Amino acid sequence: MRRVGRPGLIGTAARTAVIAGTAQAVSGNVARRQQQRYAAQQAPPQEAAPPPPAAAPPPAAAAPPPAAAAPAAGGGNDVVATLERLAALHASGALTDAEFAAAKAAALG
């Protein structure tokens, strides 16, 4: 019989992996931004570059993560874990508002 209220060993391990992966992604983004700022401060000023062509189309929107699009049926913990992961990705800037809303709607059914 399944215990109610506490996640099992696999659920706990999965949640820990999601949290660790999100923390690693966020710290990588912070380190990259700091390196870019430092490089911009150290670089000598450049002459004005010609403006980019205005006819370039905007890049296509990225699809939501595949795991978020198809949550496992029946597991309340899976939906919660998926929503937590999506919220972390949205907060880190990996998902736009529209992508987050679409993935959340797909996770909720």
C-alpha atoms as one frame of an Amber mdcrd trajectory, in Angstrom:
protein
   0.000   0.000   0.000   1.283   3.460  -0.858   2.041   5.955   1.883   0.167
   9.218   1.648   1.760  12.532   2.472   5.457  11.814   1.950   7.211  11.089
  -1.327   8.999   7.791  -1.661  12.694   7.292  -2.236  12.438   7.711  -6.016
  10.316  10.859  -5.686  12.788  12.364  -3.238  15.735  11.505  -5.498  13.961
  12.989  -8.522  13.116  16.209  -6.664  16.726  16.495  -5.445  18.003  16.020
  -9.000  15.683  18.743 -10.303  16.755  21.172  -7.582  20.451  20.426  -8.131
  20.123  20.798 -11.900  18.294  24.099 -11.544  20.894  25.411  -9.100  23.697
  24.423 -11.467  21.979  26.131 -14.412  21.377  29.323 -12.448  24.925  29.474
 -11.100  26.262  28.874 -14.621  24.176  31.773 -15.940  25.397  34.057 -13.155
  29.030  33.126 -13.817  28.591  33.689 -17.559  27.054  37.137 -17.005  29.856
  38.110 -14.620  32.470  37.019 -17.175  30.741  39.038 -19.895  30.642  42.143
 -17.702  34.282  41.751 -16.777  35.251  41.262 -20.433  33.229  44.337 -21.427
  35.024  46.432 -18.799  38.448  45.178 -19.905  37.870  45.486 -23.651  39.111
  48.697 -25.291  36.349  50.885 -26.743  35.549  49.958 -30.313  34.520  52.189
 -33.173  30.828  52.346 -33.893  29.761  49.229 -35.759  27.258  49.475 -38.617
  23.688  48.690 -37.472  22.462  45.142 -38.150  20.082  44.661 -41.092  16.477
  45.360 -40.131  15.037  42.649 -42.401  16.157  39.736 -40.166  13.106  37.772
 -38.912  12.875  37.085 -35.164  13.942  33.579 -34.094  11.196  30.990 -33.745
   9.913  30.363 -30.227  11.377  27.284 -28.597   9.001  24.472 -27.728   8.415
  23.727 -24.037  10.519  20.918 -22.578   9.220  17.507 -23.687   8.951  16.203
 -20.117   6.672  19.107 -19.226   4.358  18.453 -22.167   3.496  14.893 -21.124
   3.322  14.334 -17.357   2.828  10.823 -16.089  -0.818   9.966 -15.582  -2.182
   9.596 -12.080   0.701  10.941  -9.982  -0.005  14.114  -8.067   3.660  14.352
  -7.076   4.690  14.238 -10.747   2.527  17.248 -11.567   3.871  19.173  -8.572
   7.463  18.317  -9.493   6.819  19.330 -13.099   5.300  22.647 -12.038   8.214
  23.315  -9.663  10.708  22.605 -12.444   8.813  24.826 -14.888   8.676  27.649
 -12.329  12.428  27.380 -11.779  13.094  27.448 -15.523  10.791  30.459 -15.922
  12.474  32.286 -13.026  15.932  31.637 -14.493  14.847  33.024 -17.867  15.045
  29.733 -19.757  11.299  29.887 -20.519   9.385  32.920 -21.742   6.009  33.836
 -20.239   4.173  32.276 -23.183   6.215  29.054 -23.074   5.703  28.800 -19.313
   1.943  29.275 -19.646   1.703  26.659 -22.403   3.798  24.108 -20.509   1.849
  24.738 -17.289  -1.460  24.246 -19.100  -0.162  21.002 -20.599   1.049  19.765
 -17.194  -2.266  20.523 -15.543  -4.172  18.684 -18.212
